[in-house]
Amino acid sequence: TLNNLGFVQYRLGKYDEAMKHFNRAIEIDPEFADPYNNIGLIYEASGDYTGAEQYYRRALEINPNLHQACLNLGDLYKSQGDFDRAKEMYIRARTINPDEKSIYTKLGVVYAQKQDFTKAEEMFIIAGEKGDLSAIDLANWGNIYYASSQPTQAIELYKAAVNKDVNFTRGYFNLALTFYRFAYPPDSTRKYLIKALETDPAFEPARGLLNKLDGK
């Protein structure tokens, strides 16, 4: 109960209160892995990546099958550009819980960062079989085709992303960027830059590309 209360407070951004409840849960049961993992989330959110890693790893020492701690470690490493260690943790999470969709989307992003586009595509296909993909998932999948110079597939997925979330600024921008890079008619690029700026007028990448398109 204390751990659950702490997690709600963490999600509300009440980190001090959450930390008190996680620590209290640990005092009652030092071998309960979940609050260690959740303290790691607070450290990571606060920018203390060393502390976050220590708590995620402590959670896994107590419960090697806590796949969420594996995912959190993978996310931590990915955010720092350490894609090899991120992949290692995601694969470990997959071994523990092979049915969780997010593991495959995360692996897909890592493989794409390592330019293993075939493996990245495979991961997103599996993720799609596991469940409904979010707009961000679809855009990340599209990024694989953008990076490997397959604009038709990229456009299809970016359009699916903005259909999923009509306020998805990055999706509109990715569409515009694809039309621009692969020399589609300028009106196609302009259309989606305008859509991106309608959803977020302060989105400077779209503003900059639109100015470039208009010769400003």
Stockholm file with secondary structure:
# STOCKHOLM 1.0

chainA/1-216         TLNNLGFVQYRLGKYDEAMKHFNRAIEIDPEFADPYNNIGLIYEASGDYTGAEQYYRRALEINPNLHQACLNLGDLYKSQGDFDRAKEMYIRARTINPDEKSIYTKLGVVYAQKQDFTKAEEMFIIAGEKGDLSAIDLANWGNIYYASSQPTQAIELYKAAVNKDVNFTRGYFNLALTFYRFAYPPDSTRKYLIKALETDPAFEPARGLLNKLDGK
#=GR chainA/1-216 SS CHHHHHHHHHHTTCHHHHHHHHHHHHHHCTTCHHHHHHHHHHHHHTTCHHHHHHHHHHHHHHCTTCHHHHHHHHHHHHHTTCHHHHHHHHHHHHHHCTTCHHHHHHHHHHHHHTTCHHHHHHHHHHHHHHSCCCHHHHHHHHHHHHHTTCHHHHHHHHHHHHHHCTTCHHHHHHHHHHHHHTTCCHHHHHHHHHHHHHHCTTCHHHHHHHHHHTTC
#=GC SS_cons         CHHHHHHHHHHTTCHHHHHHHHHHHHHHCTTCHHHHHHHHHHHHHTTCHHHHHHHHHHHHHHCTTCHHHHHHHHHHHHHTTCHHHHHHHHHHHHHHCTTCHHHHHHHHHHHHHTTCHHHHHHHHHHHHHHSCCCHHHHHHHHHHHHHTTCHHHHHHHHHHHHHHCTTCHHHHHHHHHHHHHTTCCHHHHHHHHHHHHHHCTTCHHHHHHHHHHTTC
//
